[in-house]
Amino acid sequence: MQPLDLKNEISAFPIFAKLDESQLDRLAEHAEVLRFPKKSLFFSEDNSAQGLHVLLSGQVKLFRLAEDGKEQTIFVFGPGEPFCLCSTFSDGKLPANLGALEDSRVLFIRPPEFERLVREDPTILLTMMRVMSRRLKEAMNMIDSLSLKQVPSRLMAYFESRHRDGRVTLDLSHRELAKIIGITPEALSRTLRKMADNGEIRMDGTDIIILSQAD
């Protein structure tokens, strides 16, 4: 990809929105674009991942594996979202695994260039702190839901954390959503039907319309 094309692609991403033209030019010139096919594992708890990573296209999931092999999805990232943030300023060790749900392209900025950028424009760090704070809150809510709440309340908590004007667009499969909630896909389907029958939600294609809150 030519630097100009990459510059145009990333200029609208929130994390880079306040960079000036010269900074965007240099970022595009020094960044690398990594490609990962669907279902590939490109980072794990055993591999280092220093530097800034921003998803350009596709879909990436962060997940943990239990000793029995059971998978727990933690987050699903879409285009424009940075990830591996906890390892950007540390030794690069990840607390989880990262895999591609779709063919994905990732913007990668090596640590020296990233450090130069944040020295010139600290707003990048402020944006990253906001993202990290939001993800920490979501992780704590998920821990609370998995340990203390029944399945309908877990689902409603997930929907309420992602809705816009009461509408949630499910941009991930039922299988991945079930892993986030901590149930089987079959149990997820049954719960969605029950919540719809109870008037808590309405299903509109791939969208969920929140009608009322679960107890």
Secondary structure as a PSIPRED ss2 file (coil, helix, strand):
# PSIPRED VFORMAT (PSIPRED V4.0)

   1 M C   1.000  0.000  0.000
   2 Q C   1.000  0.000  0.000
   3 P H   0.000  1.000  0.000
   4 L H   0.000  1.000  0.000
   5 D H   0.000  1.000  0.000
   6 L H   0.000  1.000  0.000
   7 K H   0.000  1.000  0.000
   8 N H   0.000  1.000  0.000
   9 E H   0.000  1.000  0.000
  10 I H   0.000  1.000  0.000
  11 S C   1.000  0.000  0.000
  12 A C   1.000  0.000  0.000
  13 F C   1.000  0.000  0.000
  14 P H   0.000  1.000  0.000
  15 I H   0.000  1.000  0.000
  16 F H   0.000  1.000  0.000
  17 A C   1.000  0.000  0.000
  18 K C   1.000  0.000  0.000
  19 L C   1.000  0.000  0.000
  20 D C   1.000  0.000  0.000
  21 E H   0.000  1.000  0.000
  22 S H   0.000  1.000  0.000
  23 Q H   0.000  1.000  0.000
  24 L H   0.000  1.000  0.000
  25 D H   0.000  1.000  0.000
  26 R H   0.000  1.000  0.000
  27 L H   0.000  1.000  0.000
  28 A H   0.000  1.000  0.000
  29 E H   0.000  1.000  0.000
  30 H H   0.000  1.000  0.000
  31 A C   1.000  0.000  0.000
  32 E E   0.000  0.000  1.000
  33 V E   0.000  0.000  1.000
  34 L E   0.000  0.000  1.000
  35 R E   0.000  0.000  1.000
  36 F E   0.000  0.000  1.000
  37 P C   1.000  0.000  0.000
  38 K C   1.000  0.000  0.000
  39 K C   1.000  0.000  0.000
  40 S C   1.000  0.000  0.000
  41 L E   0.000  0.000  1.000
  42 F E   0.000  0.000  1.000
  43 F E   0.000  0.000  1.000
  44 S C   1.000  0.000  0.000
  45 E C   1.000  0.000  0.000
  46 D C   1.000  0.000  0.000
  47 N C   1.000  0.000  0.000
  48 S E   0.000  0.000  1.000
  49 A C   1.000  0.000  0.000
  50 Q C   1.000  0.000  0.000
  51 G C   1.000  0.000  0.000
  52 L E   0.000  0.000  1.000
  53 H E   0.000  0.000  1.000
  54 V E   0.000  0.000  1.000
  55 L E   0.000  0.000  1.000
  56 L E   0.000  0.000  1.000
  57 S E   0.000  0.000  1.000
  58 G C   1.000  0.000  0.000
  59 Q C   1.000  0.000  0.000
  60 V E   0.000  0.000  1.000
  61 K E   0.000  0.000  1.000
  62 L E   0.000  0.000  1.000
  63 F E   0.000  0.000  1.000
  64 R E   0.000  0.000  1.000
  65 L E   0.000  0.000  1.000
  66 A C   1.000  0.000  0.000
  67 E C   1.000  0.000  0.000
  68 D C   1.000  0.000  0.000
  69 G C   1.000  0.000  0.000
  70 K C   1.000  0.000  0.000
  71 E E   0.000  0.000  1.000
  72 Q E   0.000  0.000  1.000
  73 T E   0.000  0.000  1.000
  74 I E   0.000  0.000  1.000
  75 F E   0.000  0.000  1.000
  76 V E   0.000  0.000  1.000
  77 F E   0.000  0.000  1.000
  78 G C   1.000  0.000  0.000
  79 P C   1.000  0.000  0.000
  80 G C   1.000  0.000  0.000
  81 E C   1.000  0.000  0.000
  82 P E   0.000  0.000  1.000
  83 F E   0.000  0.000  1.000
  84 C C   1.000  0.000  0.000
  85 L H   0.000  1.000  0.000
  86 C H   0.000  1.000  0.000
  87 S H   0.000  1.000  0.000
  88 T H   0.000  1.000  0.000
  89 F C   1.000  0.000  0.000
  90 S C   1.000  0.000  0.000
  91 D C   1.000  0.000  0.000
  92 G C   1.000  0.000  0.000
  93 K E   0.000  0.000  1.000
  94 L C   1.000  0.000  0.000
  95 P C   1.000  0.000  0.000
  96 A C   1.000  0.000  0.000
  97 N E   0.000  0.000  1.000
  98 L E   0.000  0.000  1.000
  99 G E   0.000  0.000  1.000
 100 A E   0.000  0.000  1.000
 101 L C   1.000  0.000  0.000
 102 E C   1.000  0.000  0.000
 103 D C   1.000  0.000  0.000
 104 S E   0.000  0.000  1.000
 105 R E   0.000  0.000  1.000
 106 V E   0.000  0.000  1.000
 107 L E   0.000  0.000  1.000
 108 F E   0.000  0.000  1.000
 109 I E   0.000  0.000  1.000
 110 R C   1.000  0.000  0.000
 111 P H   0.000  1.000  0.000
 112 P H   0.000  1.000  0.000
 113 E H   0.000  1.000  0.000
 114 F H   0.000  1.000  0.000
 115 E H   0.000  1.000  0.000
 116 R H   0.000  1.000  0.000
 117 L H   0.000  1.000  0.000
 118 V H   0.000  1.000  0.000
 119 R H   0.000  1.000  0.000
 120 E H   0.000  1.000  0.000
 121 D C   1.000  0.000  0.000
 122 P C   1.000  0.000  0.000
 123 T H   0.000  1.000  0.000
 124 I H   0.000  1.000  0.000
 125 L H   0.000  1.000  0.000
 126 L H   0.000  1.000  0.000
 127 T H   0.000  1.000  0.000
 128 M H   0.000  1.000  0.000
 129 M H   0.000  1.000  0.000
 130 R H   0.000  1.000  0.000
 131 V H   0.000  1.000  0.000
 132 M H   0.000  1.000  0.000
 133 S H   0.000  1.000  0.000
 134 R H   0.000  1.000  0.000
 135 R H   0.000  1.000  0.000
 136 L H   0.000  1.000  0.000
 137 K H   0.000  1.000  0.000
 138 E H   0.000  1.000  0.000
 139 A H   0.000  1.000  0.000
 140 M H   0.000  1.000  0.000
 141 N H   0.000  1.000  0.000
 142 M H   0.000  1.000  0.000
 143 I H   0.000  1.000  0.000
 144 D H   0.000  1.000  0.000
 145 S H   0.000  1.000  0.000
 146 L H   0.000  1.000  0.000
 147 S H   0.000  1.000  0.000
 148 L H   0.000  1.000  0.000
 149 K C   1.000  0.000  0.000
 150 Q C   1.000  0.000  0.000
 151 V H   0.000  1.000  0.000
 152 P H   0.000  1.000  0.000
 153 S H   0.000  1.000  0.000
 154 R H   0.000  1.000  0.000
 155 L H   0.000  1.000  0.000
 156 M H   0.000  1.000  0.000
 157 A H   0.000  1.000  0.000
 158 Y H   0.000  1.000  0.000
 159 F H   0.000  1.000  0.000
 160 E H   0.000  1.000  0.000
 161 S H   0.000  1.000  0.000
 162 R H   0.000  1.000  0.000
 163 H C   1.000  0.000  0.000
 164 R E   0.000  0.000  1.000
 165 D C   1.000  0.000  0.000
 166 G C   1.000  0.000  0.000
 167 R E   0.000  0.000  1.000
 168 V E   0.000  0.000  1.000
 169 T E   0.000  0.000  1.000
 170 L C   1.000  0.000  0.000
 171 D C   1.000  0.000  0.000
 172 L C   1.000  0.000  0.000
 173 S C   1.000  0.000  0.000
 174 H H   0.000  1.000  0.000
 175 R H   0.000  1.000  0.000
 176 E H   0.000  1.000  0.000
 177 L H   0.000  1.000  0.000
 178 A H   0.000  1.000  0.000
 179 K H   0.000  1.000  0.000
 180 I H   0.000  1.000  0.000
 181 I H   0.000  1.000  0.000
 182 G C   1.000  0.000  0.000
 183 I C   1.000  0.000  0.000
 184 T C   1.000  0.000  0.000
 185 P H   0.000  1.000  0.000
 186 E H   0.000  1.000  0.000
 187 A H   0.000  1.000  0.000
 188 L H   0.000  1.000  0.000
 189 S H   0.000  1.000  0.000
 190 R H   0.000  1.000  0.000
 191 T H   0.000  1.000  0.000
 192 L H   0.000  1.000  0.000
 193 R H   0.000  1.000  0.000
 194 K H   0.000  1.000  0.000
 195 M H   0.000  1.000  0.000
 196 A H   0.000  1.000  0.000
 197 D H   0.000  1.000  0.000
 198 N C   1.000  0.000  0.000
 199 G C   1.000  0.000  0.000
 200 E C   1.000  0.000  0.000
 201 I E   0.000  0.000  1.000
 202 R E   0.000  0.000  1.000
 203 M E   0.000  0.000  1.000
 204 D E   0.000  0.000  1.000
 205 G C   1.000  0.000  0.000
 206 T C   1.000  0.000  0.000
 207 D E   0.000  0.000  1.000
 208 I E   0.000  0.000  1.000
 209 I E   0.000  0.000  1.000
 210 I E   0.000  0.000  1.000
 211 L C   1.000  0.000  0.000
 212 S C   1.000  0.000  0.000
 213 Q C   1.000  0.000  0.000
 214 A C   1.000  0.000  0.000
 215 D C   1.000  0.000  0.000
